[in-house]
Amino acid sequence: MITPQSCQDIRSRWEELDSFIEETRDHEHPQGSLIGVLHKTQELFGYLPQPALNHIAQSLKIPTAEIYGVATFYSYFSLVPKGKYCISVCLGTACYVRGSATILQTLQEELGISAKQTTEDGLFTLQEARCVGACGLAPVMIVNNDVYAQMNPNRVSEVIHKYRAQEVEPTS
Ligand code: FES
């Protein structure tokens, strides 16, 4: 089950972000530490919340628009909360020629969302990936840290069901 974050938990994340900004700050070239700070922010919050971007802008004295430009340029960064399970479908050449576009299409139909979106229950985020370095296993789909090799559209339902089932089964 997804549990709400406690106020204490959220406060400690902001404190950790502030500490990281202080440790990595380069007063002469604040832009130099920006990517690292954005990575840290996404690691702490799971995405880049707007208040955090405003806070970073103030702390590093960089215009918010510039930070937003960097955050939207790199596909790694997300401005919206990600689901508990991030599904990446590789659309690199080796995977694409072996049918990964059809796998993506089947996932979109199964989950009722498009790429870069998250299901309403907050469980799944669907994203497109470029070569993930496992071309010999093409087509490849990754769910968090689980790699699904030689994936095909007929297995999509089964994989999604496995993660949905984990949410209802009591954990020991
Ligand atoms: S193209 Fe998909 S892993 Fe390389």
Backbone and ligand atoms as CSV (ligand in chain L), in Angstrom:
chain,resi,resn,atom,element,x,y,z
A,1,MET,N,N,0.847,-1.197,0.000
A,1,MET,CA,C,0.000,0.000,0.000
A,1,MET,C,C,0.885,1.252,0.000
A,2,ILE,N,N,0.402,2.291,-0.631
A,2,ILE,CA,C,1.128,3.550,-0.610
A,2,ILE,C,C,0.732,4.286,0.664
A,3,THR,N,N,1.690,4.651,1.469
A,3,THR,CA,C,1.378,5.335,2.717
A,3,THR,C,C,1.671,6.818,2.581
A,4,PRO,N,N,0.851,7.674,3.214
A,4,PRO,CA,C,1.114,9.101,3.130
A,4,PRO,C,C,2.407,9.452,3.853
A,5,GLN,N,N,3.113,10.445,3.329
A,5,GLN,CA,C,4.348,10.855,3.971
A,5,GLN,C,C,4.012,11.643,5.231
A,6,SER,N,N,4.733,11.383,6.310
A,6,SER,CA,C,4.496,12.137,7.534
A,6,SER,C,C,5.144,13.509,7.406
A,7,CYS,N,N,4.670,14.479,8.226
A,7,CYS,CA,C,5.244,15.831,8.200
A,7,CYS,C,C,6.719,15.773,8.561
A,8,GLN,N,N,7.039,14.902,9.527
A,8,GLN,CA,C,8.430,14.755,9.970
A,8,GLN,C,C,9.315,14.292,8.814
A,9,ASP,N,N,8.779,13.313,8.072
A,9,ASP,CA,C,9.497,12.755,6.944
A,9,ASP,C,C,9.767,13.845,5.909
A,10,ILE,N,N,8.736,14.630,5.604
A,10,ILE,CA,C,8.876,15.675,4.587
A,10,ILE,C,C,9.859,16.749,5.066
A,11,ARG,N,N,9.777,17.105,6.371
A,11,ARG,CA,C,10.684,18.134,6.904
A,11,ARG,C,C,12.140,17.675,6.781
A,12,SER,N,N,12.374,16.403,7.095
A,12,SER,CA,C,13.761,15.926,7.045
A,12,SER,C,C,14.277,15.905,5.602
A,13,ARG,N,N,13.371,15.708,4.641
A,13,ARG,CA,C,13.807,15.749,3.238
A,13,ARG,C,C,14.238,17.161,2.842
A,14,TRP,N,N,13.467,18.157,3.303
A,14,TRP,CA,C,13.844,19.551,2.999
A,14,TRP,C,C,15.171,19.890,3.662
A,15,GLU,N,N,15.363,19.410,4.881
A,15,GLU,CA,C,16.630,19.682,5.579
A,15,GLU,C,C,17.795,19.042,4.840
A,16,GLU,N,N,17.567,17.815,4.368
A,16,GLU,CA,C,18.635,17.129,3.638
A,16,GLU,C,C,18.948,17.852,2.327
A,17,LEU,N,N,17.894,18.362,1.685
A,17,LEU,CA,C,18.111,19.117,0.446
A,17,LEU,C,C,18.930,20.373,0.730
A,18,ASP,N,N,18.584,21.089,1.807
A,18,ASP,CA,C,19.329,22.305,2.160
A,18,ASP,C,C,20.790,21.991,2.459
A,19,SER,N,N,21.020,20.895,3.182
A,19,SER,CA,C,22.401,20.510,3.494
A,19,SER,C,C,23.169,20.220,2.211
A,20,PHE,N,N,22.499,19.508,1.288
A,20,PHE,CA,C,23.164,19.149,0.035
A,20,PHE,C,C,23.507,20.413,-0.764
A,21,ILE,N,N,22.566,21.359,-0.795
A,21,ILE,CA,C,22.812,22.611,-1.530
A,21,ILE,C,C,24.024,23.329,-0.925
A,22,GLU,N,N,24.073,23.375,0.402
A,22,GLU,CA,C,25.195,24.046,1.064
A,22,GLU,C,C,26.522,23.362,0.762
A,23,GLU,N,N,26.506,22.019,0.788
A,23,GLU,CA,C,27.758,21.267,0.563
A,23,GLU,C,C,28.274,21.420,-0.862
A,24,THR,N,N,27.352,21.498,-1.825
A,24,THR,CA,C,27.788,21.460,-3.226
A,24,THR,C,C,27.789,22.846,-3.872
A,25,ARG,N,N,27.364,23.838,-3.127
A,25,ARG,CA,C,27.223,25.187,-3.694
A,25,ARG,C,C,28.558,25.712,-4.232
A,26,ASP,N,N,28.509,26.274,-5.434
A,26,ASP,CA,C,29.665,26.952,-5.997
A,26,ASP,C,C,29.238,28.408,-6.167
A,27,HIS,N,N,29.712,29.277,-5.258
A,27,HIS,CA,C,29.229,30.658,-5.246
A,27,HIS,C,C,29.532,31.400,-6.554
A,28,GLU,N,N,30.638,31.054,-7.173
A,28,GLU,CA,C,31.001,31.783,-8.397
A,28,GLU,C,C,30.233,31.275,-9.610
A,29,HIS,N,N,29.950,29.956,-9.619
A,29,HIS,CA,C,29.230,29.369,-10.760
A,29,HIS,C,C,28.083,28.507,-10.241
A,30,PRO,N,N,27.016,29.149,-9.777
A,30,PRO,CA,C,25.918,28.367,-9.182
A,30,PRO,C,C,25.307,27.355,-10.139
A,31,GLN,N,N,25.360,27.631,-11.456
A,31,GLN,CA,C,24.788,26.691,-12.433
A,31,GLN,C,C,25.513,25.346,-12.399
A,32,GLY,N,N,26.789,25.388,-11.965
A,32,GLY,CA,C,27.604,24.179,-11.957
A,32,GLY,C,C,27.082,23.110,-11.021
A,33,SER,N,N,26.374,23.515,-9.981
A,33,SER,CA,C,25.870,22.521,-9.027
A,33,SER,C,C,24.398,22.172,-9.273
A,34,LEU,N,N,23.800,22.837,-10.271
A,34,LEU,CA,C,22.350,22.682,-10.460
A,34,LEU,C,C,21.921,21.239,-10.758
A,35,ILE,N,N,22.603,20.580,-11.694
A,35,ILE,CA,C,22.190,19.214,-12.072
A,35,ILE,C,C,22.251,18.292,-10.849
A,36,GLY,N,N,23.323,18.411,-10.085
A,36,GLY,CA,C,23.467,17.582,-8.884
A,36,GLY,C,C,22.347,17.842,-7.888
A,37,VAL,N,N,21.986,19.111,-7.740
A,37,VAL,CA,C,20.916,19.467,-6.799
A,37,VAL,C,C,19.573,18.912,-7.294
A,38,LEU,N,N,19.350,18.966,-8.599
A,38,LEU,CA,C,18.093,18.423,-9.144
A,38,LEU,C,C,18.037,16.905,-8.957
A,39,HIS,N,N,19.167,16.241,-9.162
A,39,HIS,CA,C,19.220,14.787,-8.932
A,39,HIS,C,C,18.884,14.473,-7.479
A,40,LYS,N,N,19.482,15.238,-6.578
A,40,LYS,CA,C,19.247,15.006,-5.147
A,40,LYS,C,C,17.768,15.243,-4.809
A,41,THR,N,N,17.197,16.279,-5.391
A,41,THR,CA,C,15.789,16.606,-5.125
A,41,THR,C,C,14.882,15.466,-5.589
A,42,GLN,N,N,15.161,14.958,-6.787
A,42,GLN,CA,C,14.318,13.866,-7.290
A,42,GLN,C,C,14.505,12.603,-6.462
A,43,GLU,N,N,15.732,12.387,-6.002
A,43,GLU,CA,C,15.999,11.224,-5.137
A,43,GLU,C,C,15.195,11.344,-3.829
A,44,LEU,N,N,15.114,12.561,-3.297
A,44,LEU,CA,C,14.437,12.761,-2.008
A,44,LEU,C,C,12.916,12.728,-2.123
A,45,PHE,N,N,12.393,13.344,-3.188
A,45,PHE,CA,C,10.938,13.503,-3.297
A,45,PHE,C,C,10.296,12.563,-4.319
A,46,GLY,N,N,11.131,11.921,-5.134
A,46,GLY,CA,C,10.584,11.034,-6.161
A,46,GLY,C,C,10.278,11.767,-7.453
A,47,TYR,N,N,10.276,13.087,-7.406
A,47,TYR,CA,C,10.082,13.937,-8.581
A,47,TYR,C,C,10.534,15.344,-8.192
A,48,LEU,N,N,10.317,16.305,-9.080
A,48,LEU,CA,C,10.747,17.678,-8.783
A,48,LEU,C,C,9.522,18.538,-8.499
A,49,PRO,N,N,9.126,18.662,-7.235
A,49,PRO,CA,C,7.951,19.478,-6.914
A,49,PRO,C,C,8.228,20.956,-7.205
A,50,GLN,N,N,7.190,21.664,-7.630
A,50,GLN,CA,C,7.345,23.091,-7.947
A,50,GLN,C,C,7.927,23.884,-6.772
A,51,PRO,N,N,7.448,23.672,-5.524
A,51,PRO,CA,C,8.032,24.431,-4.402
A,51,PRO,C,C,9.538,24.189,-4.260
A,52,ALA,N,N,9.975,22.980,-4.582
A,52,ALA,CA,C,11.411,22.678,-4.493
A,52,ALA,C,C,12.177,23.442,-5.565
A,53,LEU,N,N,11.601,23.537,-6.766
A,53,LEU,CA,C,12.276,24.294,-7.833
A,53,LEU,C,C,12.390,25.770,-7.445
A,54,ASN,N,N,11.325,26.297,-6.844
A,54,ASN,CA,C,11.366,27.701,-6.393
A,54,ASN,C,C,12.436,27.880,-5.316
A,55,HIS,N,N,12.492,26.912,-4.415
A,55,HIS,CA,C,13.459,26.969,-3.314
A,55,HIS,C,C,14.901,26.909,-3.845
A,56,ILE,N,N,15.128,26.033,-4.817
A,56,ILE,CA,C,16.461,25.902,-5.414
A,56,ILE,C,C,16.839,27.216,-6.118
A,57,ALA,N,N,15.853,27.802,-6.808
A,57,ALA,CA,C,16.105,29.062,-7.511
A,57,ALA,C,C,16.564,30.141,-6.523
A,58,GLN,N,N,15.878,30.208,-5.396
A,58,GLN,CA,C,16.227,31.206,-4.380
A,58,GLN,C,C,17.599,30.914,-3.784
A,59,SER,N,N,17.825,29.654,-3.459
A,59,SER,CA,C,19.073,29.279,-2.791
A,59,SER,C,C,20.284,29.489,-3.685
A,60,LEU,N,N,20.150,29.097,-4.952
A,60,LEU,CA,C,21.300,29.185,-5.856
A,60,LEU,C,C,21.329,30.506,-6.634
A,61,LYS,N,N,20.264,31.307,-6.431
A,61,LYS,CA,C,20.158,32.583,-7.155
A,61,LYS,C,C,20.223,32.366,-8.682
A,62,ILE,N,N,19.431,31.411,-9.115
A,62,ILE,CA,C,19.278,31.119,-10.547
A,62,ILE,C,C,17.801,31.341,-10.881
A,63,PRO,N,N,17.499,32.000,-12.004
A,63,PRO,CA,C,16.085,32.216,-12.358
A,63,PRO,C,C,15.307,30.893,-12.430
A,64,THR,N,N,14.085,30.909,-11.907
A,64,THR,CA,C,13.254,29.697,-11.919
A,64,THR,C,C,13.067,29.170,-13.342
A,65,ALA,N,N,12.921,30.088,-14.299
A,65,ALA,CA,C,12.705,29.669,-15.694
A,65,ALA,C,C,13.899,28.866,-16.200
A,66,GLU,N,N,15.092,29.253,-15.771
A,66,GLU,CA,C,16.299,28.538,-16.204
A,66,GLU,C,C,16.318,27.121,-15.607
A,67,ILE,N,N,15.938,27.033,-14.344
A,67,ILE,CA,C,15.900,25.723,-13.675
A,67,ILE,C,C,14.844,24.831,-14.333
A,68,TYR,N,N,13.710,25.423,-14.627
A,68,TYR,CA,C,12.635,24.689,-15.286
A,68,TYR,C,C,13.114,24.179,-16.655
A,69,GLY,N,N,13.870,25.019,-17.364
A,69,GLY,CA,C,14.403,24.630,-18.676
A,69,GLY,C,C,15.303,23.411,-18.571
A,70,VAL,N,N,16.165,23.380,-17.551
A,70,VAL,CA,C,17.074,22.233,-17.360
A,70,VAL,C,C,16.254,20.997,-16.976
A,71,ALA,N,N,15.285,21.197,-16.072
A,71,ALA,CA,C,14.490,20.068,-15.566
A,71,ALA,C,C,13.661,19.420,-16.670
A,72,THR,N,N,13.220,20.223,-17.638
A,72,THR,CA,C,12.393,19.660,-18.705
A,72,THR,C,C,13.242,19.150,-19.876
A,73,PHE,N,N,14.505,19.578,-19.931
A,73,PHE,CA,C,15.376,19.137,-21.036
A,73,PHE,C,C,15.763,17.667,-20.873
A,74,TYR,N,N,16.064,17.272,-19.648
A,74,TYR,CA,C,16.512,15.894,-19.406
A,74,TYR,C,C,15.320,14.999,-19.085
A,75,SER,N,N,15.174,13.930,-19.869
A,75,SER,CA,C,14.001,13.069,-19.675
A,75,SER,C,C,14.037,12.351,-18.325
A,76,TYR,N,N,15.229,12.274,-17.714
A,76,TYR,CA,C,15.333,11.608,-16.411
A,76,TYR,C,C,14.494,12.328,-15.352
A,77,PHE,N,N,14.425,13.656,-15.466
A,77,PHE,CA,C,13.718,14.421,-14.438
A,77,PHE,C,C,12.219,14.410,-14.695
A,78,SER,N,N,11.468,14.376,-13.597
A,78,SER,CA,C,10.016,14.389,-13.721
A,78,SER,C,C,9.440,15.513,-12.863
A,79,LEU,N,N,8.509,16.268,-13.454
A,79,LEU,CA,C,7.866,17.359,-12.713
A,79,LEU,C,C,6.565,16.900,-12.060
A,80,VAL,N,N,6.213,15.659,-12.282
A,80,VAL,CA,C,4.993,15.116,-11.653
A,80,VAL,C,C,5.378,13.872,-10.850
A,81,PRO,N,N,4.613,13.555,-9.801
A,81,PRO,CA,C,4.952,12.380,-8.992
A,81,PRO,C,C,4.935,11.112,-9.833
A,82,LYS,N,N,5.909,10.251,-9.580
A,82,LYS,CA,C,5.944,8.983,-10.292
A,82,LYS,C,C,5.192,7.922,-9.498
A,83,GLY,N,N,4.749,6.900,-10.202
A,83,GLY,CA,C,4.047,5.816,-9.546
A,83,GLY,C,C,4.999,4.934,-8.748
A,84,LYS,N,N,4.431,4.054,-7.968
A,84,LYS,CA,C,5.253,3.137,-7.178
A,84,LYS,C,C,6.100,2.252,-8.093
A,85,TYR,N,N,5.535,1.889,-9.242
A,85,TYR,CA,C,6.253,1.057,-10.208
A,85,TYR,C,C,6.463,1.861,-11.493
A,86,CYS,N,N,7.728,2.094,-11.823
A,86,CYS,CA,C,8.060,2.811,-13.056
A,86,CYS,C,C,8.357,1.795,-14.149
A,87,ILE,N,N,7.545,1.813,-15.171
A,87,ILE,CA,C,7.724,0.869,-16.276
A,87,ILE,C,C,8.413,1.602,-17.424
A,88,SER,N,N,9.573,1.119,-17.821
A,88,SER,CA,C,10.289,1.709,-18.949
A,88,SER,C,C,10.317,0.703,-20.090
A,89,VAL,N,N,9.894,1.156,-21.252
A,89,VAL,CA,C,9.957,0.311,-22.443
A,89,VAL,C,C,11.061,0.857,-23.335
A,90,CYS,N,N,12.021,0.012,-23.656
A,90,CYS,CA,C,13.143,0.470,-24.477
A,90,CYS,C,C,12.696,0.615,-25.930
A,91,LEU,N,N,12.909,1.801,-26.466
A,91,LEU,CA,C,12.592,2.054,-27.876
A,91,LEU,C,C,13.864,2.259,-28.688
A,92,GLY,N,N,14.983,1.796,-28.144
A,92,GLY,CA,C,16.233,1.825,-28.907
A,92,GLY,C,C,16.112,0.920,-30.120
A,93,THR,N,N,17.044,1.044,-31.047
A,93,THR,CA,C,16.909,0.352,-32.339
A,93,THR,C,C,16.692,-1.154,-32.202
A,94,ALA,N,N,17.544,-1.820,-31.406
A,94,ALA,CA,C,17.449,-3.282,-31.306
A,94,ALA,C,C,16.093,-3.709,-30.759
A,95,CYS,N,N,15.586,-2.973,-29.789
A,95,CYS,CA,C,14.286,-3.317,-29.204
A,95,CYS,C,C,13.144,-2.934,-30.141
A,96,TYR,N,N,13.319,-1.792,-30.789
A,96,TYR,CA,C,12.252,-1.301,-31.666
A,96,TYR,C,C,11.996,-2.281,-32.816
A,97,VAL,N,N,13.093,-2.769,-33.427
A,97,VAL,CA,C,12.895,-3.683,-34.568
A,97,VAL,C,C,12.321,-5.027,-34.124
A,98,ARG,N,N,12.392,-5.294,-32.836
A,98,ARG,CA,C,11.807,-6.551,-32.325
A,98,ARG,C,C,10.443,-6.305,-31.667
A,99,GLY,N,N,9.869,-5.138,-31.933
A,99,GLY,CA,C,8.462,-4.951,-31.567
A,99,GLY,C,C,8.183,-4.212,-30.272
A,100,SER,N,N,9.142,-3.424,-29.761
A,100,SER,CA,C,8.879,-2.767,-28.478
A,100,SER,C,C,7.771,-1.711,-28.577
A,101,ALA,N,N,7.565,-1.140,-29.772
A,101,ALA,CA,C,6.491,-0.144,-29.916
A,101,ALA,C,C,5.136,-0.802,-29.655
A,102,THR,N,N,4.982,-2.051,-30.051
A,102,THR,CA,C,3.720,-2.766,-29.812
A,102,THR,C,C,3.559,-3.065,-28.317
A,103,ILE,N,N,4.665,-3.346,-27.655
A,103,ILE,CA,C,4.609,-3.578,-26.200
A,103,ILE,C,C,4.153,-2.303,-25.505
A,104,LEU,N,N,4.724,-1.168,-25.922
A,104,LEU,CA,C,4.331,0.121,-25.337
A,104,LEU,C,C,2.844,0.379,-25.569
A,105,GLN,N,N,2.398,0.123,-26.782
A,105,GLN,CA,C,0.984,0.333,-27.126
A,105,GLN,C,C,0.083,-0.555,-26.252
A,106,THR,N,N,0.484,-1.794,-26.063
A,106,THR,CA,C,-0.315,-2.718,-25.241
A,106,THR,C,C,-0.351,-2.247,-23.788
A,107,LEU,N,N,0.781,-1.752,-23.298
A,107,LEU,CA,C,0.825,-1.226,-21.934
A,107,LEU,C,C,-0.102,-0.015,-21.786
A,108,GLN,N,N,-0.090,0.845,-22.791
A,108,GLN,CA,C,-0.948,2.033,-22.745
A,108,GLN,C,C,-2.412,1.625,-22.651
A,109,GLU,N,N,-2.770,0.603,-23.421
A,109,GLU,CA,C,-4.161,0.128,-23.397
A,109,GLU,C,C,-4.468,-0.544,-22.065
A,110,GLU,N,N,-3.550,-1.347,-21.574
A,110,GLU,CA,C,-3.766,-2.080,-20.319
A,110,GLU,C,C,-3.909,-1.124,-19.134
A,111,LEU,N,N,-3.070,-0.070,-19.125
A,111,LEU,CA,C,-3.046,0.845,-17.976
A,111,LEU,C,C,-3.962,2.060,-18.167
A,112,GLY,N,N,-4.371,2.312,-19.412
A,112,GLY,CA,C,-5.239,3.468,-19.680
A,112,GLY,C,C,-4.501,4.785,-19.568
A,113,ILE,N,N,-3.210,4.789,-19.807
A,113,ILE,CA,C,-2.419,6.027,-19.774
A,113,ILE,C,C,-1.481,6.055,-20.977
A,114,SER,N,N,-0.939,7.235,-21.245
A,114,SER,CA,C,0.076,7.365,-22.285
A,114,SER,C,C,1.444,7.377,-21.633
A,115,ALA,N,N,2.480,7.344,-22.459
A,115,ALA,CA,C,3.850,7.431,-21.936
A,115,ALA,C,C,4.005,8.747,-21.172
A,116,LYS,N,N,4.787,8.739,-20.118
A,116,LYS,CA,C,5.055,9.877,-19.236
A,116,LYS,C,C,3.886,10.175,-18.304
A,117,GLN,N,N,2.919,9.272,-18.246
A,117,GLN,CA,C,1.796,9.489,-17.337
A,117,GLN,C,C,1.797,8.439,-16.232
A,118,THR,N,N,1.022,8.740,-15.174
A,118,THR,CA,C,0.917,7.837,-14.022
A,118,THR,C,C,-0.547,7.461,-13.836
A,119,THR,N,N,-0.787,6.205,-13.505
A,119,THR,CA,C,-2.168,5.766,-13.303
A,119,THR,C,C,-2.782,6.494,-12.100
A,120,GLU,N,N,-4.084,6.637,-12.109
A,120,GLU,CA,C,-4.768,7.395,-11.051
A,120,GLU,C,C,-4.538,6.824,-9.664
A,121,ASP,N,N,-4.335,5.510,-9.576
A,121,ASP,CA,C,-4.100,4.909,-8.262
A,121,ASP,C,C,-2.657,5.085,-7.800
A,122,GLY,N,N,-1.847,5.769,-8.619
A,122,GLY,CA,C,-0.465,6.048,-8.226
A,122,GLY,C,C,0.455,4.844,-8.296
A,123,LEU,N,N,-0.010,3.766,-8.900
A,123,LEU,CA,C,0.821,2.556,-8.921
A,123,LEU,C,C,1.849,2.545,-10.053
A,124,PHE,N,N,1.411,2.937,-11.262
A,124,PHE,CA,C,2.294,2.749,-12.419
A,124,PHE,C,C,2.573,4.063,-13.152
A,125,THR,N,N,3.842,4.260,-13.477
A,125,THR,CA,C,4.237,5.333,-14.392
A,125,THR,C,C,4.836,4.660,-15.608
A,126,LEU,N,N,4.424,5.133,-16.773
A,126,LEU,CA,C,4.899,4.536,-18.025
A,126,LEU,C,C,5.863,5.498,-18.694
A,127,GLN,N,N,7.023,5.001,-19.062
A,127,GLN,CA,C,7.960,5.871,-19.763
A,127,GLN,C,C,8.682,5.141,-20.882
A,128,GLU,N,N,9.092,5.937,-21.860
A,128,GLU,CA,C,9.873,5.408,-22.975
A,128,GLU,C,C,11.339,5.552,-22.608
A,129,ALA,N,N,12.150,4.578,-23.016
A,129,ALA,CA,C,13.587,4.672,-22.746
A,129,ALA,C,C,14.342,4.486,-24.050
A,130,ARG,N,N,15.534,5.022,-24.089
A,130,ARG,CA,C,16.443,4.740,-25.206
A,130,ARG,C,C,17.301,3.566,-24.764
A,131,CYS,N,N,18.168,3.076,-25.605
A,131,CYS,CA,C,18.922,1.853,-25.314
A,131,CYS,C,C,19.376,1.783,-23.853
A,132,VAL,N,N,18.988,0.711,-23.179
A,132,VAL,CA,C,19.351,0.542,-21.772
A,132,VAL,C,C,20.564,-0.377,-21.620
A,133,GLY,N,N,21.219,-0.680,-22.740
A,133,GLY,CA,C,22.463,-1.439,-22.693
A,133,GLY,C,C,22.270,-2.943,-22.573
A,134,ALA,N,N,21.105,-3.432,-22.972
A,134,ALA,CA,C,20.860,-4.878,-22.887
A,134,ALA,C,C,20.292,-5.358,-24.224
A,135,CYS,N,N,20.900,-4.904,-25.317
A,135,CYS,CA,C,20.355,-5.175,-26.657
A,135,CYS,C,C,20.219,-6.671,-26.937
A,136,GLY,N,N,21.091,-7.487,-26.360
A,136,GLY,CA,C,21.023,-8.930,-26.563
A,136,GLY,C,C,19.756,-9.540,-25.995
A,137,LEU,N,N,19.066,-8.800,-25.131
A,137,LEU,CA,C,17.834,-9.295,-24.507
A,137,LEU,C,C,16.590,-8.683,-25.144
A,138,ALA,N,N,16.774,-7.961,-26.231
A,138,ALA,CA,C,15.677,-7.217,-26.846
A,138,ALA,C,C,14.501,-8.113,-27.252
A,139,PRO,N,N,13.286,-7.576,-27.154
A,139,PRO,CA,C,12.937,-6.250,-26.620
A,139,PRO,C,C,12.878,-6.266,-25.088
A,140,VAL,N,N,13.295,-5.155,-24.502
A,140,VAL,CA,C,13.453,-5.091,-23.056
A,140,VAL,C,C,12.439,-4.134,-22.432
A,141,MET,N,N,11.896,-4.586,-21.320
A,141,MET,CA,C,11.011,-3.728,-20.518
A,141,MET,C,C,11.532,-3.798,-19.085
A,142,ILE,N,N,11.549,-2.678,-18.378
A,142,ILE,CA,C,12.069,-2.652,-17.009
A,142,ILE,C,C,10.990,-2.104,-16.079
A,143,VAL,N,N,10.766,-2.796,-14.980
A,143,VAL,CA,C,9.833,-2.295,-13.958
A,143,VAL,C,C,10.660,-2.110,-12.686
A,144,ASN,N,N,10.864,-0.862,-12.308
A,144,ASN,CA,C,11.800,-0.516,-11.230
A,144,ASN,C,C,13.139,-1.197,-11.501
A,145,ASN,N,N,13.530,-2.207,-10.711
A,145,ASN,CA,C,14.813,-2.873,-10.961
A,145,ASN,C,C,14.652,-4.231,-11.643
A,146,ASP,N,N,13.444,-4.597,-12.004
A,146,ASP,CA,C,13.211,-5.903,-12.645
A,146,ASP,C,C,13.293,-5.756,-14.164
A,147,VAL,N,N,14.152,-6.559,-14.764
A,147,VAL,CA,C,14.317,-6.504,-16.221
A,147,VAL,C,C,13.543,-7.656,-16.855
A,148,TYR,N,N,12.707,-7.331,-17.832
A,148,TYR,CA,C,11.959,-8.355,-18.566
A,148,TYR,C,C,12.550,-8.453,-19.963
A,149,ALA,N,N,13.226,-9.579,-20.220
A,149,ALA,CA,C,13.915,-9.780,-21.491
A,149,ALA,C,C,12.980,-10.440,-22.497
A,150,GLN,N,N,13.285,-10.223,-23.769
A,150,GLN,CA,C,12.504,-10.810,-24.875
A,150,GLN,C,C,11.013,-10.720,-24.578
A,151,MET,N,N,10.634,-9.532,-24.220
A,151,MET,CA,C,9.249,-9.257,-23.850
A,151,MET,C,C,8.357,-9.346,-25.092
A,152,ASN,N,N,7.109,-9.678,-24.886
A,152,ASN,CA,C,6.162,-9.607,-26.000
A,152,ASN,C,C,4.811,-9.139,-25.465
A,153,PRO,N,N,3.964,-8.597,-26.342
A,153,PRO,CA,C,2.701,-7.994,-25.891
A,153,PRO,C,C,1.821,-8.961,-25.095
A,154,ASN,N,N,1.914,-10.248,-25.394
A,154,ASN,CA,C,1.059,-11.213,-24.690
A,154,ASN,C,C,1.413,-11.362,-23.217
A,155,ARG,N,N,2.609,-10.952,-22.833
A,155,ARG,CA,C,3.022,-11.078,-21.432
A,155,ARG,C,C,2.704,-9.821,-20.616
A,156,VAL,N,N,2.246,-8.768,-21.274
A,156,VAL,CA,C,2.035,-7.495,-20.580
A,156,VAL,C,C,1.041,-7.644,-19.429
A,157,SER,N,N,-0.109,-8.255,-19.712
A,157,SER,CA,C,-1.141,-8.418,-18.678
A,157,SER,C,C,-0.610,-9.173,-17.473
A,158,GLU,N,N,0.122,-10.241,-17.761
A,158,GLU,CA,C,0.662,-11.095,-16.699
A,158,GLU,C,C,1.630,-10.309,-15.795
A,159,VAL,N,N,2.480,-9.486,-16.416
A,159,VAL,CA,C,3.452,-8.703,-15.638
A,159,VAL,C,C,2.725,-7.656,-14.781
A,160,ILE,N,N,1.776,-6.957,-15.385
A,160,ILE,CA,C,1.036,-5.928,-14.633
A,160,ILE,C,C,0.280,-6.577,-13.472
A,161,HIS,N,N,-0.309,-7.716,-13.756
A,161,HIS,CA,C,-1.079,-8.423,-12.717
A,161,HIS,C,C,-0.180,-8.779,-11.536
A,162,LYS,N,N,1.052,-9.162,-11.829
A,162,LYS,CA,C,1.993,-9.547,-10.767
A,162,LYS,C,C,2.192,-8.391,-9.781
A,163,TYR,N,N,2.355,-7.162,-10.301
A,163,TYR,CA,C,2.582,-6.014,-9.403
A,163,TYR,C,C,1.292,-5.601,-8.706
A,164,ARG,N,N,0.170,-5.721,-9.407
A,164,ARG,CA,C,-1.098,-5.392,-8.749
A,164,ARG,C,C,-1.350,-6.366,-7.602
A,165,ALA,N,N,-1.015,-7.635,-7.833
A,165,ALA,CA,C,-1.241,-8.661,-6.809
A,165,ALA,C,C,-0.397,-8.386,-5.569
A,166,GLN,N,N,0.813,-7.846,-5.774
A,166,GLN,CA,C,1.682,-7.527,-4.629
A,166,GLN,C,C,1.033,-6.487,-3.717
A,167,GLU,N,N,0.184,-5.658,-4.287
A,167,GLU,CA,C,-0.453,-4.594,-3.506
A,167,GLU,C,C,-1.585,-5.087,-2.634
A,168,VAL,N,N,-2.155,-6.237,-2.995
A,168,VAL,CA,C,-3.273,-6.736,-2.210
A,168,VAL,C,C,-2.876,-7.872,-1.288
A,169,GLU,N,N,-1.763,-8.547,-1.620
A,169,GLU,CA,C,-1.320,-9.653,-0.757
A,169,GLU,C,C,-0.625,-9.101,0.459
A,170,PRO,N,N,-0.941,-9.652,1.647
A,170,PRO,CA,C,-0.240,-9.209,2.852
A,170,PRO,C,C,1.232,-9.575,2.768
A,171,THR,N,N,2.117,-8.662,3.160
A,171,THR,CA,C,3.542,-8.968,3.149
A,171,THR,C,C,3.951,-9.584,4.471
A,172,SER,N,N,4.808,-10.585,4.416
A,172,SER,CA,C,5.202,-11.258,5.662
A,172,SER,C,C,6.477,-10.642,6.213
L,1,FES,S1,S,18.062,-1.036,-27.885
L,1,FES,FE1,FE,16.950,-1.767,-26.197
L,1,FES,S2,S,18.517,-2.432,-24.884
L,1,FES,FE2,FE,19.623,-1.620,-26.539
